[in-house]
């Protein structure tokens, strides 16, 4: 699959990757605790923590233009 998915910025101030940029990978998981919400994986562009990806909830991100 060579489809490029949306580029996003994490805008939820409570998210550990607040203000970081990345791209959806297409992977969706359902949490086994709490409200069992679905979360989408974001491959991070330049994580200040050294991570390569994280998961976000609906409302944690906004779509941003391509670089």
PDB file of N, CA, C and O in Angstrom:
ATOM      1  N   UNK A   1       0.847  -1.188   0.000  1.00  0.00           N
ATOM      2  CA  UNK A   1       0.000   0.000   0.000  1.00  0.00           C
ATOM      3  C   UNK A   1       0.881   1.237   0.000  1.00  0.00           C
ATOM      4  O   UNK A   1       1.628   1.453   0.954  1.00  0.00           O
ATOM      5  N   UNK A   2       0.816   2.047  -1.035  1.00  0.00           N
ATOM      6  CA  UNK A   2       1.662   3.227  -1.144  1.00  0.00           C
ATOM      7  C   UNK A   2       0.893   4.516  -0.874  1.00  0.00           C
ATOM      8  O   UNK A   2       1.426   5.609  -1.065  1.00  0.00           O
ATOM      9  N   UNK A   3      -0.350   4.392  -0.433  1.00  0.00           N
ATOM     10  CA  UNK A   3      -1.169   5.561  -0.135  1.00  0.00           C
ATOM     11  C   UNK A   3      -0.557   6.352   1.021  1.00  0.00           C
ATOM     12  O   UNK A   3      -0.201   5.780   2.052  1.00  0.00           O
ATOM     13  N   UNK A   4      -0.436   7.668   0.844  1.00  0.00           N
ATOM     14  CA  UNK A   4       0.075   8.522   1.901  1.00  0.00           C
ATOM     15  C   UNK A   4      -1.089   9.035   2.730  1.00  0.00           C
ATOM     16  O   UNK A   4      -2.031   9.625   2.200  1.00  0.00           O
ATOM     17  N   UNK A   5      -1.017   8.807   4.034  1.00  0.00           N
ATOM     18  CA  UNK A   5      -2.091   9.234   4.925  1.00  0.00           C
ATOM     19  C   UNK A   5      -1.827  10.640   5.451  1.00  0.00           C
ATOM     20  O   UNK A   5      -0.746  11.194   5.257  1.00  0.00           O
ATOM     21  N   UNK A   6      -2.820  11.203   6.113  1.00  0.00           N
ATOM     22  CA  UNK A   6      -2.796  12.601   6.551  1.00  0.00           C
ATOM     23  C   UNK A   6      -1.629  12.922   7.483  1.00  0.00           C
ATOM     24  O   UNK A   6      -1.251  12.129   8.345  1.00  0.00           O
ATOM     25  N   UNK A   7      -1.072  14.122   7.273  1.00  0.00           N
ATOM     26  CA  UNK A   7      -0.071  14.688   8.180  1.00  0.00           C
ATOM     27  C   UNK A   7      -0.839  15.475   9.231  1.00  0.00           C
ATOM     28  O   UNK A   7      -1.771  16.210   8.903  1.00  0.00           O
ATOM     29  N   UNK A   8      -0.448  15.324  10.502  1.00  0.00           N
ATOM     30  CA  UNK A   8      -1.178  15.947  11.602  1.00  0.00           C
ATOM     31  C   UNK A   8      -0.222  16.583  12.610  1.00  0.00           C
ATOM     32  O   UNK A   8       0.971  16.282  12.639  1.00  0.00           O
ATOM     33  N   UNK A   9      -0.779  17.466  13.430  1.00  0.00           N
ATOM     34  CA  UNK A   9      -0.077  18.018  14.581  1.00  0.00           C
ATOM     35  C   UNK A   9      -0.894  17.677  15.817  1.00  0.00           C
ATOM     36  O   UNK A   9      -2.119  17.800  15.813  1.00  0.00           O
ATOM     37  N   UNK A  10      -0.219  17.254  16.866  1.00  0.00           N
ATOM     38  CA  UNK A  10      -0.898  16.933  18.119  1.00  0.00           C
ATOM     39  C   UNK A  10      -1.158  18.236  18.860  1.00  0.00           C
ATOM     40  O   UNK A  10      -0.229  18.978  19.182  1.00  0.00           O
ATOM     41  N   UNK A  11      -2.442  18.507  19.128  1.00  0.00           N
ATOM     42  CA  UNK A  11      -2.836  19.786  19.720  1.00  0.00           C
ATOM     43  C   UNK A  11      -3.432  19.655  21.117  1.00  0.00           C
ATOM     44  O   UNK A  11      -3.750  20.662  21.750  1.00  0.00           O
ATOM     45  N   UNK A  12      -3.585  18.436  21.598  1.00  0.00           N
ATOM     46  CA  UNK A  12      -4.099  18.227  22.955  1.00  0.00           C
ATOM     47  C   UNK A  12      -2.977  18.534  23.940  1.00  0.00           C
ATOM     48  O   UNK A  12      -1.968  17.830  23.965  1.00  0.00           O
ATOM     49  N   UNK A  13      -3.140  19.580  24.753  1.00  0.00           N
ATOM     50  CA  UNK A  13      -2.095  20.010  25.696  1.00  0.00           C
ATOM     51  C   UNK A  13      -1.729  18.944  26.722  1.00  0.00           C
ATOM     52  O   UNK A  13      -0.643  18.994  27.300  1.00  0.00           O
ATOM     53  N   UNK A  14      -2.616  17.985  26.956  1.00  0.00           N
ATOM     54  CA  UNK A  14      -2.345  16.920  27.925  1.00  0.00           C
ATOM     55  C   UNK A  14      -1.630  15.715  27.311  1.00  0.00           C
ATOM     56  O   UNK A  14      -1.214  14.811  28.035  1.00  0.00           O
ATOM     57  N   UNK A  15      -1.484  15.695  25.992  1.00  0.00           N
ATOM     58  CA  UNK A  15      -0.822  14.568  25.315  1.00  0.00           C
ATOM     59  C   UNK A  15       0.691  14.726  25.462  1.00  0.00           C
ATOM     60  O   UNK A  15       1.202  15.838  25.323  1.00  0.00           O
ATOM     61  N   UNK A  16       1.421  13.643  25.741  1.00  0.00           N
ATOM     62  CA  UNK A  16       2.880  13.742  25.924  1.00  0.00           C
ATOM     63  C   UNK A  16       3.635  14.240  24.680  1.00  0.00           C
ATOM     64  O   UNK A  16       4.784  14.670  24.781  1.00  0.00           O
ATOM     65  N   UNK A  17       2.988  14.181  23.517  1.00  0.00           N
ATOM     66  CA  UNK A  17       3.646  14.637  22.287  1.00  0.00           C
ATOM     67  C   UNK A  17       3.028  15.934  21.760  1.00  0.00           C
ATOM     68  O   UNK A  17       3.052  16.199  20.558  1.00  0.00           O
ATOM     69  N   UNK A  18       2.475  16.739  22.673  1.00  0.00           N
ATOM     70  CA  UNK A  18       1.848  18.019  22.328  1.00  0.00           C
ATOM     71  C   UNK A  18       2.783  18.838  21.442  1.00  0.00           C
ATOM     72  O   UNK A  18       3.971  18.977  21.732  1.00  0.00           O
ATOM     73  N   UNK A  19       2.226  19.377  20.357  1.00  0.00           N
ATOM     74  CA  UNK A  19       2.876  20.226  19.367  1.00  0.00           C
ATOM     75  C   UNK A  19       3.805  19.475  18.412  1.00  0.00           C
ATOM     76  O   UNK A  19       4.432  20.102  17.557  1.00  0.00           O
ATOM     77  N   UNK A  20       3.909  18.156  18.534  1.00  0.00           N
ATOM     78  CA  UNK A  20       4.730  17.400  17.593  1.00  0.00           C
ATOM     79  C   UNK A  20       3.909  17.068  16.347  1.00  0.00           C
ATOM     80  O   UNK A  20       2.678  17.076  16.376  1.00  0.00           O
ATOM     81  N   UNK A  21       4.618  16.776  15.251  1.00  0.00           N
ATOM     82  CA  UNK A  21       4.011  16.482  13.965  1.00  0.00           C
ATOM     83  C   UNK A  21       4.250  15.031  13.593  1.00  0.00           C
ATOM     84  O   UNK A  21       5.231  14.416  14.009  1.00  0.00           O
ATOM     85  N   UNK A  22       3.327  14.496  12.795  1.00  0.00           N
ATOM     86  CA  UNK A  22       3.487  13.143  12.309  1.00  0.00           C
ATOM     87  C   UNK A  22       2.457  12.819  11.252  1.00  0.00           C
ATOM     88  O   UNK A  22       1.767  13.697  10.735  1.00  0.00           O
ATOM     89  N   UNK A  23       2.368  11.541  10.944  1.00  0.00           N
ATOM     90  CA  UNK A  23       1.454  11.089   9.900  1.00  0.00           C
ATOM     91  C   UNK A  23       0.743   9.830  10.370  1.00  0.00           C
ATOM     92  O   UNK A  23       1.366   8.927  10.928  1.00  0.00           O
ATOM     93  N   UNK A  24      -0.576   9.773  10.141  1.00  0.00           N
ATOM     94  CA  UNK A  24      -1.320   8.566  10.463  1.00  0.00           C
ATOM     95  C   UNK A  24      -0.708   7.378   9.734  1.00  0.00           C
ATOM     96  O   UNK A  24      -0.260   7.503   8.594  1.00  0.00           O
ATOM     97  N   UNK A  25      -0.691   6.226  10.397  1.00  0.00           N
ATOM     98  CA  UNK A  25      -0.162   5.010   9.784  1.00  0.00           C
ATOM     99  C   UNK A  25      -1.267   4.128   9.233  1.00  0.00           C
ATOM    100  O   UNK A  25      -1.013   3.263   8.395  1.00  0.00           O
ATOM    101  N   UNK A  26      -2.491   4.339   9.697  1.00  0.00           N
ATOM    102  CA  UNK A  26      -3.601   3.482   9.320  1.00  0.00           C
ATOM    103  C   UNK A  26      -3.930   2.444  10.379  1.00  0.00           C
ATOM    104  O   UNK A  26      -4.954   1.767  10.289  1.00  0.00           O
ATOM    105  N   UNK A  27      -3.067   2.312  11.388  1.00  0.00           N
ATOM    106  CA  UNK A  27      -3.306   1.343  12.461  1.00  0.00           C
ATOM    107  C   UNK A  27      -4.252   1.953  13.495  1.00  0.00           C
ATOM    108  O   UNK A  27      -4.046   3.073  13.963  1.00  0.00           O
ATOM    109  N   UNK A  28      -5.291   1.191  13.840  1.00  0.00           N
ATOM    110  CA  UNK A  28      -6.263   1.592  14.857  1.00  0.00           C
ATOM    111  C   UNK A  28      -6.275   0.512  15.930  1.00  0.00           C
ATOM    112  O   UNK A  28      -6.297  -0.678  15.618  1.00  0.00           O
ATOM    113  N   UNK A  29      -6.260   0.926  17.197  1.00  0.00           N
ATOM    114  CA  UNK A  29      -6.343  -0.022  18.307  1.00  0.00           C
ATOM    115  C   UNK A  29      -7.519   0.370  19.191  1.00  0.00           C
ATOM    116  O   UNK A  29      -7.947   1.524  19.199  1.00  0.00           O
ATOM    117  N   UNK A  30      -8.033  -0.600  19.933  1.00  0.00           N
ATOM    118  CA  UNK A  30      -9.084  -0.341  20.910  1.00  0.00           C
ATOM    119  C   UNK A  30      -8.504  -0.599  22.288  1.00  0.00           C
ATOM    120  O   UNK A  30      -7.981  -1.680  22.561  1.00  0.00           O
ATOM    121  N   UNK A  31      -8.599   0.394  23.147  1.00  0.00           N
ATOM    122  CA  UNK A  31      -8.061   0.267  24.491  1.00  0.00           C
ATOM    123  C   UNK A  31      -8.846  -0.780  25.271  1.00  0.00           C
ATOM    124  O   UNK A  31     -10.059  -0.902  25.102  1.00  0.00           O
ATOM    125  N   UNK A  32      -8.164  -1.532  26.118  1.00  0.00           N
ATOM    126  CA  UNK A  32      -8.801  -2.590  26.912  1.00  0.00           C
ATOM    127  C   UNK A  32      -9.228  -2.082  28.285  1.00  0.00           C
ATOM    128  O   UNK A  32      -9.737  -2.857  29.094  1.00  0.00           O
ATOM    129  N   UNK A  33      -9.031  -0.800  28.560  1.00  0.00           N
ATOM    130  CA  UNK A  33      -9.376  -0.223  29.854  1.00  0.00           C
ATOM    131  C   UNK A  33     -10.096   1.103  29.631  1.00  0.00           C
ATOM    132  O   UNK A  33     -10.203   1.574  28.499  1.00  0.00           O
ATOM    133  N   UNK A  34     -10.581   1.694  30.700  1.00  0.00           N
ATOM    134  CA  UNK A  34     -11.253   2.987  30.602  1.00  0.00           C
ATOM    135  C   UNK A  34     -12.501   2.904  29.745  1.00  0.00           C
ATOM    136  O   UNK A  34     -13.324   2.004  29.913  1.00  0.00           O
ATOM    137  N   UNK A  35     -12.636   3.851  28.822  1.00  0.00           N
ATOM    138  CA  UNK A  35     -13.846   3.898  27.989  1.00  0.00           C
ATOM    139  C   UNK A  35     -13.741   3.040  26.729  1.00  0.00           C
ATOM    140  O   UNK A  35     -14.628   3.078  25.876  1.00  0.00           O
ATOM    141  N   UNK A  36     -12.669   2.272  26.611  1.00  0.00           N
ATOM    142  CA  UNK A  36     -12.439   1.380  25.457  1.00  0.00           C
ATOM    143  C   UNK A  36     -12.480   2.137  24.141  1.00  0.00           C
ATOM    144  O   UNK A  36     -12.981   1.630  23.138  1.00  0.00           O
ATOM    145  N   UNK A  37     -11.953   3.347  24.152  1.00  0.00           N
ATOM    146  CA  UNK A  37     -11.960   4.172  22.946  1.00  0.00           C
ATOM    147  C   UNK A  37     -10.988   3.635  21.900  1.00  0.00           C
ATOM    148  O   UNK A  37     -10.031   2.929  22.217  1.00  0.00           O
ATOM    149  N   UNK A  38     -11.256   3.986  20.663  1.00  0.00           N
ATOM    150  CA  UNK A  38     -10.352   3.645  19.568  1.00  0.00           C
ATOM    151  C   UNK A  38      -9.293   4.733  19.477  1.00  0.00           C
ATOM    152  O   UNK A  38      -9.581   5.918  19.641  1.00  0.00           O
ATOM    153  N   UNK A  39      -8.061   4.306  19.211  1.00  0.00           N
ATOM    154  CA  UNK A  39      -6.950   5.246  19.078  1.00  0.00           C
ATOM    155  C   UNK A  39      -6.219   4.957  17.772  1.00  0.00           C
ATOM    156  O   UNK A  39      -6.107   3.804  17.354  1.00  0.00           O
ATOM    157  N   UNK A  40      -5.723   6.015  17.131  1.00  0.00           N
ATOM    158  CA  UNK A  40      -5.011   5.892  15.867  1.00  0.00           C
ATOM    159  C   UNK A  40      -3.516   6.095  16.092  1.00  0.00           C
ATOM    160  O   UNK A  40      -3.103   6.943  16.883  1.00  0.00           O
ATOM    161  N   UNK A  41      -2.720   5.308  15.389  1.00  0.00           N
ATOM    162  CA  UNK A  41      -1.267   5.446  15.501  1.00  0.00           C
ATOM    163  C   UNK A  41      -0.786   6.580  14.598  1.00  0.00           C
ATOM    164  O   UNK A  41      -1.237   6.727  13.462  1.00  0.00           O
ATOM    165  N   UNK A  42       0.143   7.380  15.134  1.00  0.00           N
ATOM    166  CA  UNK A  42       0.786   8.458  14.386  1.00  0.00           C
ATOM    167  C   UNK A  42       2.288   8.195  14.388  1.00  0.00           C
ATOM    168  O   UNK A  42       2.900   8.072  15.449  1.00  0.00           O
ATOM    169  N   UNK A  43       2.879   8.110  13.201  1.00  0.00           N
ATOM    170  CA  UNK A  43       4.336   8.005  13.093  1.00  0.00           C
ATOM    171  C   UNK A  43       4.885   9.417  13.227  1.00  0.00           C
ATOM    172  O   UNK A  43       4.576  10.292  12.419  1.00  0.00           O
ATOM    173  N   UNK A  44       5.698   9.632  14.247  1.00  0.00           N
ATOM    174  CA  UNK A  44       6.190  10.975  14.559  1.00  0.00           C
ATOM    175  C   UNK A  44       7.373  11.355  13.676  1.00  0.00           C
ATOM    176  O   UNK A  44       8.197  10.511  13.324  1.00  0.00           O
ATOM    177  N   UNK A  45       7.444  12.648  13.320  1.00  0.00           N
ATOM    178  CA  UNK A  45       8.517  13.136  12.451  1.00  0.00           C
ATOM    179  C   UNK A  45       9.817  13.376  13.215  1.00  0.00           C
ATOM    180  O   UNK A  45      10.896  13.033  12.730  1.00  0.00           O
ATOM    181  N   UNK A  46       9.720  13.959  14.398  1.00  0.00           N
ATOM    182  CA  UNK A  46      10.926  14.299  15.140  1.00  0.00           C
ATOM    183  C   UNK A  46      10.569  14.407  16.619  1.00  0.00           C
ATOM    184  O   UNK A  46      10.504  15.503  17.176  1.00  0.00           O
ATOM    185  N   UNK A  47      10.340  13.269  17.239  1.00  0.00           N
ATOM    186  CA  UNK A  47       9.904  13.243  18.634  1.00  0.00           C
ATOM    187  C   UNK A  47      11.023  13.709  19.560  1.00  0.00           C
ATOM    188  O   UNK A  47      12.152  13.225  19.482  1.00  0.00           O
ATOM    189  N   UNK A  48      10.698  14.644  20.429  1.00  0.00           N
ATOM    190  CA  UNK A  48      11.708  15.143  21.372  1.00  0.00           C
ATOM    191  C   UNK A  48      12.037  14.121  22.457  1.00  0.00           C
ATOM    192  O   UNK A  48      13.007  14.287  23.197  1.00  0.00           O
ATOM    193  N   UNK A  49      11.224  13.057  22.553  1.00  0.00           N
ATOM    194  CA  UNK A  49      11.471  11.993  23.530  1.00  0.00           C
ATOM    195  C   UNK A  49      12.254  10.837  22.921  1.00  0.00           C
ATOM    196  O   UNK A  49      12.676   9.928  23.636  1.00  0.00           O
ATOM    197  N   UNK A  50      12.450  10.865  21.609  1.00  0.00           N
ATOM    198  CA  UNK A  50      13.162   9.782  20.933  1.00  0.00           C
ATOM    199  C   UNK A  50      12.266   8.666  20.440  1.00  0.00           C
ATOM    200  O   UNK A  50      12.766   7.654  19.950  1.00  0.00           O
ATOM    201  N   UNK A  51      10.940   8.824  20.556  1.00  0.00           N
ATOM    202  CA  UNK A  51      10.013   7.794  20.088  1.00  0.00           C
ATOM    203  C   UNK A  51       9.773   7.899  18.599  1.00  0.00           C
ATOM    204  O   UNK A  51      10.026   8.938  17.988  1.00  0.00           O
ATOM    205  N   UNK A  52       9.284   6.822  18.020  1.00  0.00           N
ATOM    206  CA  UNK A  52       9.000   6.861  16.582  1.00  0.00           C
ATOM    207  C   UNK A  52       7.507   6.943  16.279  1.00  0.00           C
ATOM    208  O   UNK A  52       7.122   7.260  15.154  1.00  0.00           O
ATOM    209  N   UNK A  53       6.659   6.660  17.277  1.00  0.00           N
ATOM    210  CA  UNK A  53       5.217   6.712  17.041  1.00  0.00           C
ATOM    211  C   UNK A  53       4.485   6.826  18.374  1.00  0.00           C
ATOM    212  O   UNK A  53       5.058   6.597  19.440  1.00  0.00           O
ATOM    213  N   UNK A  54       3.204   7.187  18.289  1.00  0.00           N
ATOM    214  CA  UNK A  54       2.350   7.241  19.472  1.00  0.00           C
ATOM    215  C   UNK A  54       0.918   7.018  19.020  1.00  0.00           C
ATOM    216  O   UNK A  54       0.652   6.896  17.824  1.00  0.00           O
ATOM    217  N   UNK A  55       0.001   6.965  19.965  1.00  0.00           N
ATOM    218  CA  UNK A  55      -1.420   6.807  19.661  1.00  0.00           C
ATOM    219  C   UNK A  55      -2.175   8.042  20.120  1.00  0.00           C
ATOM    220  O   UNK A  55      -1.865   8.630  21.157  1.00  0.00           O
ATOM    221  N   UNK A  56      -3.175   8.426  19.328  1.00  0.00           N
ATOM    222  CA  UNK A  56      -3.978   9.610  19.621  1.00  0.00           C
ATOM    223  C   UNK A  56      -5.457   9.265  19.592  1.00  0.00           C
ATOM    224  O   UNK A  56      -5.885   8.344  18.897  1.00  0.00           O
ATOM    225  N   UNK A  57      -6.224  10.020  20.356  1.00  0.00           N
ATOM    226  CA  UNK A  57      -7.684   9.935  20.355  1.00  0.00           C
ATOM    227  C   UNK A  57      -8.252  10.948  19.374  1.00  0.00           C
ATOM    228  O   UNK A  57      -7.546  11.845  18.913  1.00  0.00           O
ATOM    229  N   UNK A  58      -9.518  10.799  19.063  1.00  0.00           N
ATOM    230  CA  UNK A  58     -10.231  11.808  18.285  1.00  0.00           C
ATOM    231  C   UNK A  58     -10.117  13.129  19.038  1.00  0.00           C
ATOM    232  O   UNK A  58     -10.331  13.162  20.250  1.00  0.00           O
ATOM    233  N   UNK A  59      -9.793  14.196  18.362  1.00  0.00           N
ATOM    234  CA  UNK A  59      -9.670  15.508  18.992  1.00  0.00           C
ATOM    235  C   UNK A  59      -8.262  15.844  19.458  1.00  0.00           C
ATOM    236  O   UNK A  59      -7.996  16.988  19.826  1.00  0.00           O
ATOM    237  N   UNK A  60      -7.355  14.873  19.451  1.00  0.00           N
ATOM    238  CA  UNK A  60      -5.969  15.137  19.874  1.00  0.00           C
ATOM    239  C   UNK A  60      -5.150  15.812  18.786  1.00  0.00           C
ATOM    240  O   UNK A  60      -4.111  16.405  19.077  1.00  0.00           O
ATOM    241  N   UNK A  61      -5.601  15.734  17.529  1.00  0.00           N
ATOM    242  CA  UNK A  61      -4.798  16.217  16.408  1.00  0.00           C
ATOM    243  C   UNK A  61      -5.616  17.089  15.474  1.00  0.00           C
ATOM    244  O   UNK A  61      -6.846  17.051  15.468  1.00  0.00           O
ATOM    245  N   UNK A  62      -4.894  17.878  14.685  1.00  0.00           N
ATOM    246  CA  UNK A  62      -5.478  18.601  13.562  1.00  0.00           C
ATOM    247  C   UNK A  62      -4.670  18.255  12.326  1.00  0.00           C
ATOM    248  O   UNK A  62      -3.474  17.977  12.412  1.00  0.00           O
ATOM    249  N   UNK A  63      -5.334  18.272  11.169  1.00  0.00           N
ATOM    250  CA  UNK A  63      -4.624  18.036   9.913  1.00  0.00           C
ATOM    251  C   UNK A  63      -3.835  19.283   9.565  1.00  0.00           C
ATOM    252  O   UNK A  63      -4.324  20.400   9.739  1.00  0.00           O
ATOM    253  N   UNK A  64      -2.609  19.100   9.072  1.00  0.00           N
ATOM    254  CA  UNK A  64      -1.760  20.220   8.685  1.00  0.00           C
ATOM    255  C   UNK A  64      -1.270  19.997   7.255  1.00  0.00           C
ATOM    256  O   UNK A  64      -1.301  18.871   6.757  1.00  0.00           O
ATOM    257  N   UNK A  65      -0.820  21.063   6.593  1.00  0.00           N
ATOM    258  CA  UNK A  65      -0.351  20.941   5.208  1.00  0.00           C
ATOM    259  C   UNK A  65       0.926  20.094   5.118  1.00  0.00           C
ATOM    260  O   UNK A  65       1.677  19.955   6.084  1.00  0.00           O
ATOM    261  N   UNK A  66       1.137  19.547   3.946  1.00  0.00           N
ATOM    262  CA  UNK A  66       2.385  18.827   3.678  1.00  0.00           C
ATOM    263  C   UNK A  66       3.551  19.810   3.739  1.00  0.00           C
ATOM    264  O   UNK A  66       3.385  21.001   3.479  1.00  0.00           O
ATOM    265  N   UNK A  67       4.716  19.305   4.080  1.00  0.00           N
ATOM    266  CA  UNK A  67       5.889  20.185   4.124  1.00  0.00           C
ATOM    267  C   UNK A  67       6.496  20.317   2.757  1.00  0.00           C
ATOM    268  O   UNK A  67       7.494  21.018   2.589  1.00  0.00           O
TER     269      UNK A  67
END
